[in-house]
Amino acid sequence: MNKDIEFLNYIYQNARMGVIGINSIRSQLVDEDLKQTIEEQYKDYLAICEEAVELFIKYGKEEKDVNLMAKISTYMMAKTTKSKENPTTKIAKMMMTGSNKGIIEITEKLNHYSRSDEKIVNLAKRLLKVEQRNLDNLKKYL
């Protein structure tokens, strides 16, 4: 069960980073279409976080939040979006970088934790699909 909780924590923290990242750039969204795309991503990440919390409750465990340094790093990266580059393009690139990292890491974890609880594996696969869809949806803003 410890491996299941490790995997579930990873899924939760990955989706939570999506929530944190989006919250850190919301005020900079000027393109309405991008804003809507990002809000859809936010809802997906939030739903995965909520489902992960339900699974933690089922196991009688508590989720571990994202560490402070990762939060600060995300906040600082979001603040550097103010440059001469088109802000819509800059935000899309930043979000795509996060989704790319998420795809790589969740794929690695799915391979490593392939024998975990089926509900946790399915949640991880859902997160992978969300990350892949996010990446595809953001390409048009480059």
SULWOBEL-V598229 format. One record per residue. N is the residue number from 0. RES is the residue in three letters. PSI is psi in whole degrees, 0 to 359 (999 if undefined). Layout:
N;RES;PSI, N;RES;PSI
//
This chain:
0;MET;329, 1;ASN;322, 2;LYS;321, 3;ASP;317, 4;ILE;320, 5;GLU;312, 6;PHE;315, 7;LEU;320, 8;ASN;319, 9;TYR;312, 10;ILE;313, 11;TYR;312, 12;GLN;324, 13;ASN;311, 14;ALA;322, 15;ARG;323, 16;MET;325, 17;GLY;315, 18;VAL;313, 19;ILE;315, 20;GLY;315, 21;ILE;317, 22;ASN;328, 23;SER;344, 24;ILE;354, 25;ARG;316, 26;SER;345, 27;GLN;357, 28;LEU;115, 29;VAL;330, 30;ASP;120, 31;GLU;323, 32;ASP;315, 33;LEU;319, 34;LYS;316, 35;GLN;318, 36;THR;315, 37;ILE;322, 38;GLU;324, 39;GLU;319, 40;GLN;317, 41;TYR;314, 42;LYS;319, 43;ASP;313, 44;TYR;318, 45;LEU;318, 46;ALA;320, 47;ILE;318, 48;CYS;314, 49;GLU;319, 50;GLU;322, 51;ALA;317, 52;VAL;320, 53;GLU;320, 54;LEU;322, 55;PHE;316, 56;ILE;317, 57;LYS;321, 58;TYR;355, 59;GLY;29, 60;LYS;170, 61;GLU;146, 62;GLU;153, 63;LYS;124, 64;ASP;165, 65;VAL;141, 66;ASN;156, 67;LEU;320, 68;MET;321, 69;ALA;321, 70;LYS;315, 71;ILE;317, 72;SER;316, 73;THR;317, 74;TYR;315, 75;MET;320, 76;MET;320, 77;ALA;324, 78;LYS;340, 79;THR;5, 80;THR;349, 81;LYS;96, 82;SER;188, 83;LYS;344, 84;GLU;149, 85;ASN;125, 86;PRO;327, 87;THR;315, 88;THR;316, 89;LYS;315, 90;ILE;317, 91;ALA;316, 92;LYS;316, 93;MET;315, 94;MET;323, 95;MET;322, 96;THR;316, 97;GLY;317, 98;SER;320, 99;ASN;314, 100;LYS;318, 101;GLY;318, 102;ILE;313, 103;ILE;311, 104;GLU;318, 105;ILE;327, 106;THR;316, 107;GLU;316, 108;LYS;322, 109;LEU;321, 110;ASN;319, 111;HIS;321, 112;TYR;33, 113;SER;341, 114;ARG;18, 115;SER;172, 116;ASP;135, 117;GLU;323, 118;LYS;323, 119;ILE;317, 120;VAL;317, 121;ASN;323, 122;LEU;320, 123;ALA;319, 124;LYS;322, 125;ARG;317, 126;LEU;319, 127;LEU;316, 128;LYS;320, 129;VAL;313, 130;GLU;318, 131;GLN;318, 132;ARG;319, 133;ASN;314, 134;LEU;312, 135;ASP;318, 136;ASN;335, 137;LEU;343, 138;LYS;327, 139;LYS;349, 140;TYR;1, 141;LEU;999
//
